[in-house]
Amino acid sequence: MTGAGSAHNLGSPWPVGMGSLLFREATEADIEVLQSFRNDPDVNRFMVRTHVEPDDLRREWLAVPDSATDYSCVVERDGQVVAMGFLDIVDGSGQPGRPAGTDSLIGYIVRPGAAGQGVGSATARALLQAAFDRLGLRRVTAAANLDNVASVRVLEQAGMRRERHAVKALWHRELGWVDEVEYAMLDEEWAARTSWPDGNAT
Ligand SMILES: CC(C)(COP(=O)(O)OP(=O)(O)OC[C@H]1O[C@@H](n2cnc3c(N)ncnc32)[C@H](O)[C@@H]1OP(=O)(O)O)[C@@H](O)C(=O)NCCC(=O)NCCS
Protein backbone atom coordinates (compact mmCIF):
# COMPACT_ATOMS: atom_id res chain seq x y z
CA MET A 1 0.00 0.00 0.00
CA THR A 2 1.31 3.41 -0.85
CA GLY A 3 -1.23 5.62 0.84
CA ALA A 4 -0.19 8.68 -1.17
CA GLY A 5 -2.04 10.61 -3.79
CA SER A 6 -4.95 12.85 -4.42
CA ALA A 7 -8.03 10.81 -5.39
CA HIS A 8 -8.81 7.81 -7.49
CA ASN A 9 -8.28 9.59 -10.77
CA LEU A 10 -8.84 6.32 -12.64
CA GLY A 11 -12.09 5.65 -10.75
CA SER A 12 -12.42 2.84 -8.25
CA PRO A 13 -12.34 -0.68 -9.73
CA TRP A 14 -14.43 -1.93 -6.79
CA PRO A 15 -16.85 -3.34 -5.78
CA VAL A 16 -16.69 -6.56 -7.77
CA GLY A 17 -18.45 -9.84 -7.02
CA MET A 18 -16.88 -13.15 -7.98
CA GLY A 19 -18.75 -16.26 -6.88
CA SER A 20 -19.16 -16.10 -3.11
CA LEU A 21 -16.54 -13.35 -2.79
CA LEU A 22 -17.07 -9.60 -2.75
CA PHE A 23 -14.06 -7.38 -3.47
CA ARG A 24 -14.62 -3.89 -2.12
CA GLU A 25 -12.88 -0.90 -0.58
CA ALA A 26 -12.21 -1.10 3.17
CA THR A 27 -14.21 0.95 5.63
CA GLU A 28 -13.59 1.92 9.26
CA ALA A 29 -15.62 -1.15 10.31
CA ASP A 30 -13.01 -3.45 8.70
CA ILE A 31 -9.95 -2.01 10.38
CA GLU A 32 -10.03 -4.11 13.53
CA VAL A 33 -10.20 -7.40 11.67
CA LEU A 34 -7.48 -6.30 9.22
CA GLN A 35 -5.27 -5.41 12.18
CA SER A 36 -6.03 -8.78 13.77
CA PHE A 37 -4.60 -10.85 10.95
CA ARG A 38 -2.05 -8.56 9.26
CA ASN A 39 0.42 -9.08 12.09
CA ASP A 40 -0.29 -12.79 12.64
CA PRO A 41 3.05 -14.69 12.64
CA ASP A 42 1.77 -17.22 10.07
CA VAL A 43 0.71 -14.43 7.76
CA ASN A 44 3.99 -12.58 8.14
CA ARG A 45 6.27 -15.55 7.67
CA PHE A 46 7.19 -14.53 4.13
CA MET A 47 6.26 -10.85 4.12
CA VAL A 48 9.10 -8.36 3.79
CA ARG A 49 7.15 -5.90 5.95
CA THR A 50 6.70 -8.19 8.95
CA HIS A 51 4.84 -5.80 11.20
CA VAL A 52 2.51 -2.89 10.56
CA GLU A 53 1.72 -0.52 13.39
CA PRO A 54 -2.07 -0.58 13.95
CA ASP A 55 -2.33 3.19 13.52
CA ASP A 56 -0.40 3.03 10.24
CA LEU A 57 -2.64 0.22 9.02
CA ARG A 58 -5.76 2.28 9.76
CA ARG A 59 -4.32 5.38 8.10
CA GLU A 60 -3.16 3.49 5.01
CA TRP A 61 -6.45 1.65 4.43
CA LEU A 62 -8.66 4.65 5.05
CA ALA A 63 -6.52 6.71 2.64
CA VAL A 64 -7.15 4.31 -0.25
CA PRO A 65 -10.32 5.98 -1.63
CA ASP A 66 -8.45 9.30 -1.87
CA SER A 67 -5.29 7.87 -3.36
CA ALA A 68 -4.25 8.27 -6.97
CA THR A 69 -2.02 5.20 -6.79
CA ASP A 70 -3.53 2.76 -4.29
CA TYR A 71 -6.47 0.63 -5.45
CA SER A 72 -6.30 -2.03 -2.73
CA CYS A 73 -9.38 -3.92 -1.58
CA VAL A 74 -10.70 -6.21 1.10
CA VAL A 75 -12.34 -9.53 0.28
CA GLU A 76 -15.61 -10.42 1.95
CA ARG A 77 -17.32 -13.82 2.13
CA ASP A 78 -20.59 -14.39 3.96
CA GLY A 79 -20.27 -10.96 5.57
CA GLN A 80 -16.75 -11.59 6.91
CA VAL A 81 -13.47 -10.15 5.69
CA VAL A 82 -11.33 -13.11 4.60
CA ALA A 83 -8.46 -11.41 2.76
CA MET A 84 -6.89 -8.19 1.58
CA GLY A 85 -5.67 -7.48 -1.92
CA PHE A 86 -3.06 -4.86 -2.78
CA LEU A 87 -2.99 -3.01 -6.09
CA ASP A 88 -0.54 -0.14 -6.27
CA ILE A 89 0.40 1.87 -9.32
CA VAL A 90 4.19 1.82 -9.35
CA ASP A 91 5.90 2.88 -12.53
CA GLY A 92 9.13 1.23 -13.64
CA SER A 93 12.15 2.96 -15.05
CA GLY A 94 12.73 4.45 -18.48
CA GLN A 95 14.00 7.44 -20.36
CA PRO A 96 12.35 10.87 -20.15
CA GLY A 97 8.91 10.77 -21.73
CA ARG A 98 7.98 7.44 -20.24
CA PRO A 99 4.19 7.35 -19.91
CA ALA A 100 3.17 7.61 -16.25
CA GLY A 101 0.65 5.58 -14.30
CA THR A 102 0.77 2.48 -16.49
CA ASP A 103 2.28 -0.22 -14.28
CA SER A 104 1.21 -1.80 -11.04
CA LEU A 105 2.22 -4.16 -8.30
CA ILE A 106 -0.23 -6.62 -6.73
CA GLY A 107 -0.18 -8.67 -3.53
CA TYR A 108 -2.57 -10.49 -1.21
CA ILE A 109 -2.98 -11.74 2.33
CA VAL A 110 -5.56 -14.35 3.27
CA ARG A 111 -6.91 -14.55 6.82
CA PRO A 112 -5.44 -17.73 8.36
CA GLY A 113 -8.85 -19.39 8.97
CA ALA A 114 -9.73 -18.93 5.29
CA ALA A 115 -6.44 -20.18 3.79
CA GLY A 116 -6.33 -23.15 1.44
CA GLN A 117 -9.86 -22.53 0.13
CA GLY A 118 -9.05 -20.76 -3.12
CA VAL A 119 -9.38 -17.22 -1.74
CA GLY A 120 -5.77 -16.26 -2.60
CA SER A 121 -6.16 -17.50 -6.18
CA ALA A 122 -9.47 -15.67 -6.61
CA THR A 123 -7.95 -12.49 -5.20
CA ALA A 124 -5.04 -12.55 -7.66
CA ARG A 125 -7.51 -12.96 -10.51
CA ALA A 126 -9.71 -10.14 -9.26
CA LEU A 127 -6.68 -7.85 -8.96
CA LEU A 128 -5.56 -8.64 -12.52
CA GLN A 129 -9.06 -8.04 -13.79
CA ALA A 130 -9.24 -4.74 -11.93
CA ALA A 131 -5.85 -3.64 -13.23
CA PHE A 132 -6.47 -4.45 -16.89
CA ASP A 133 -10.22 -4.27 -17.46
CA ARG A 134 -11.15 -1.51 -15.04
CA LEU A 135 -8.03 0.64 -14.67
CA GLY A 136 -6.66 0.06 -18.19
CA LEU A 137 -3.12 -0.58 -16.99
CA ARG A 138 -0.34 -1.91 -19.21
CA ARG A 139 1.69 -4.21 -16.96
CA VAL A 140 1.16 -5.93 -13.61
CA THR A 141 3.91 -7.48 -11.52
CA ALA A 142 4.07 -9.45 -8.28
CA ALA A 143 6.97 -10.76 -6.26
CA ALA A 144 7.23 -13.71 -3.90
CA ASN A 145 9.76 -15.49 -1.81
CA LEU A 146 10.45 -18.75 -3.68
CA ASP A 147 9.87 -20.69 -0.44
CA ASN A 148 6.35 -19.27 -0.28
CA VAL A 149 4.93 -22.22 -2.21
CA ALA A 150 1.29 -21.17 -1.89
CA SER A 151 1.99 -17.66 -3.19
CA VAL A 152 4.02 -18.96 -6.13
CA ARG A 153 1.13 -21.31 -7.00
CA VAL A 154 -1.33 -18.44 -6.81
CA LEU A 155 0.70 -16.38 -9.29
CA GLU A 156 1.27 -19.25 -11.70
CA GLN A 157 -2.38 -20.26 -11.61
CA ALA A 158 -3.31 -16.67 -12.34
CA GLY A 159 -1.40 -17.04 -15.60
CA MET A 160 1.39 -14.65 -14.72
CA ARG A 161 4.78 -15.25 -16.36
CA ARG A 162 7.87 -15.75 -14.23
CA GLU A 163 10.33 -13.20 -15.53
CA ARG A 164 12.91 -12.91 -12.78
CA HIS A 165 14.49 -15.35 -10.40
CA ALA A 166 16.86 -13.52 -8.11
CA VAL A 167 19.13 -15.96 -6.27
CA LYS A 168 19.67 -15.34 -2.55
CA ALA A 169 18.38 -11.82 -3.02
CA LEU A 170 16.09 -11.42 -0.04
CA TRP A 171 16.88 -11.53 3.66
CA HIS A 172 14.63 -13.81 5.73
CA ARG A 173 14.99 -13.66 9.49
CA GLU A 174 14.79 -17.49 9.92
CA LEU A 175 16.03 -18.77 6.58
CA GLY A 176 18.79 -16.25 5.85
CA TRP A 177 19.31 -15.24 2.20
CA VAL A 178 16.49 -16.66 0.10
CA ASP A 179 15.50 -16.56 -3.57
CA GLU A 180 12.90 -14.13 -4.84
CA VAL A 181 10.78 -14.65 -7.94
CA GLU A 182 8.95 -11.97 -9.85
CA TYR A 183 5.96 -12.55 -12.08
CA ALA A 184 4.42 -10.26 -14.68
CA MET A 185 1.55 -9.97 -17.09
CA LEU A 186 1.06 -7.47 -19.92
CA ASP A 187 -2.29 -6.17 -21.12
CA GLU A 188 -1.78 -8.01 -24.41
CA GLU A 189 -1.22 -11.28 -22.54
CA TRP A 190 -4.35 -10.61 -20.52
CA ALA A 191 -6.34 -9.94 -23.69
CA ALA A 192 -5.03 -13.14 -25.34
CA ARG A 193 -6.17 -15.38 -22.48
CA THR A 194 -9.18 -17.57 -23.05
CA SER A 195 -9.08 -19.42 -19.75
CA TRP A 196 -7.03 -19.54 -16.60
CA PRO A 197 -4.13 -22.07 -16.71
CA ASP A 198 -6.06 -24.35 -14.33
CA GLY A 199 -8.86 -24.62 -16.91
CA ASN A 200 -11.30 -22.25 -15.21
CA ALA A 201 -13.16 -20.09 -17.69
CA THR A 202 -12.28 -16.42 -17.82
C1 LIG B 1 -0.14 -17.19 -0.05
C2 LIG B 1 -1.61 -17.12 0.27
C3 LIG B 1 -2.16 -15.78 -0.22
C4 LIG B 1 -2.33 -18.25 -0.47
O1 LIG B 1 -3.72 -18.06 -0.32
P1 LIG B 1 -4.72 -19.30 -0.23
O2 LIG B 1 -6.09 -18.77 -0.27
O3 LIG B 1 -4.35 -20.15 0.92
O4 LIG B 1 -4.37 -20.04 -1.61
P2 LIG B 1 -5.33 -20.96 -2.46
O5 LIG B 1 -6.27 -21.70 -1.57
O6 LIG B 1 -5.90 -20.15 -3.56
O7 LIG B 1 -4.29 -22.01 -3.02
C5 LIG B 1 -3.39 -21.69 -4.05
C6 LIG B 1 -2.48 -22.87 -4.30
O8 LIG B 1 -1.52 -22.95 -3.25
C7 LIG B 1 -1.56 -24.22 -2.64
N1 LIG B 1 -1.35 -24.05 -1.22
C8 LIG B 1 -2.15 -23.38 -0.37
N2 LIG B 1 -1.60 -23.38 0.86
C9 LIG B 1 -0.44 -24.07 0.75
C10 LIG B 1 0.60 -24.40 1.67
N3 LIG B 1 0.54 -24.01 2.94
N4 LIG B 1 1.66 -25.09 1.21
C11 LIG B 1 1.72 -25.45 -0.08
N5 LIG B 1 0.78 -25.16 -1.02
C12 LIG B 1 -0.27 -24.47 -0.58
C13 LIG B 1 -2.94 -24.77 -2.93
O9 LIG B 1 -2.97 -26.17 -2.89
C14 LIG B 1 -3.18 -24.21 -4.32
O10 LIG B 1 -2.51 -24.97 -5.30
P3 LIG B 1 -3.28 -26.08 -6.17
O11 LIG B 1 -4.45 -25.38 -6.78
O12 LIG B 1 -2.27 -26.55 -7.11
O13 LIG B 1 -3.75 -27.12 -5.19
C15 LIG B 1 -1.91 -17.27 1.79
O14 LIG B 1 -1.32 -18.46 2.22
C16 LIG B 1 -1.38 -16.12 2.62
O15 LIG B 1 -2.07 -15.13 2.81
N6 LIG B 1 -0.15 -16.22 3.13
C17 LIG B 1 0.42 -15.22 3.99
C18 LIG B 1 0.68 -13.90 3.29
C19 LIG B 1 1.56 -14.08 2.09
O16 LIG B 1 2.54 -14.80 2.12
N7 LIG B 1 1.19 -13.37 1.02
C20 LIG B 1 1.91 -13.39 -0.22
C21 LIG B 1 3.13 -12.52 -0.15
S1 LIG B 1 4.00 -12.63 -1.71
The ligand as a Gaussian input file, in Angstrom:
#p B3LYP/6-31G(d) Opt

LIG

0 1
 C       -0.136000     -17.186000      -0.046000
 C       -1.613000     -17.121000       0.269000
 C       -2.161000     -15.784000      -0.222000
 C       -2.330000     -18.251000      -0.471000
 O       -3.719000     -18.061000      -0.323000
 P       -4.719000     -19.297000      -0.235000
 O       -6.092000     -18.768000      -0.269000
 O       -4.347000     -20.146000       0.917000
 O       -4.371000     -20.040000      -1.611000
 P       -5.332000     -20.965000      -2.463000
 O       -6.275000     -21.703000      -1.565000
 O       -5.901000     -20.148000      -3.556000
 O       -4.287000     -22.011000      -3.016000
 C       -3.393000     -21.691000      -4.046000
 C       -2.480000     -22.870000      -4.300000
 O       -1.520000     -22.946000      -3.247000
 C       -1.561000     -24.224000      -2.644000
 N       -1.351000     -24.045000      -1.215000
 C       -2.149000     -23.385000      -0.368000
 N       -1.599000     -23.378000       0.859000
 C       -0.436000     -24.067000       0.750000
 C        0.603000     -24.398000       1.672000
 N        0.545000     -24.013000       2.941000
 N        1.660000     -25.090000       1.208000
 C        1.721000     -25.448000      -0.084000
 N        0.785000     -25.155000      -1.015000
 C       -0.274000     -24.472000      -0.577000
 C       -2.942000     -24.765000      -2.930000
 O       -2.967000     -26.171000      -2.891000
 C       -3.185000     -24.213000      -4.322000
 O       -2.513000     -24.972000      -5.300000
 P       -3.285000     -26.083000      -6.174000
 O       -4.450000     -25.376000      -6.781000
 O       -2.268000     -26.550000      -7.112000
 O       -3.753000     -27.119000      -5.188000
 C       -1.905000     -17.267000       1.787000
 O       -1.319000     -18.463000       2.223000
 C       -1.377000     -16.120000       2.618000
 O       -2.069000     -15.128000       2.810000
 N       -0.150000     -16.218000       3.127000
 C        0.418000     -15.223000       3.995000
 C        0.685000     -13.902000       3.293000
 C        1.557000     -14.081000       2.086000
 O        2.536000     -14.801000       2.117000
 N        1.186000     -13.367000       1.024000
 C        1.911000     -13.388000      -0.221000
 C        3.126000     -12.524000      -0.153000
 S        4.004000     -12.630000      -1.708000

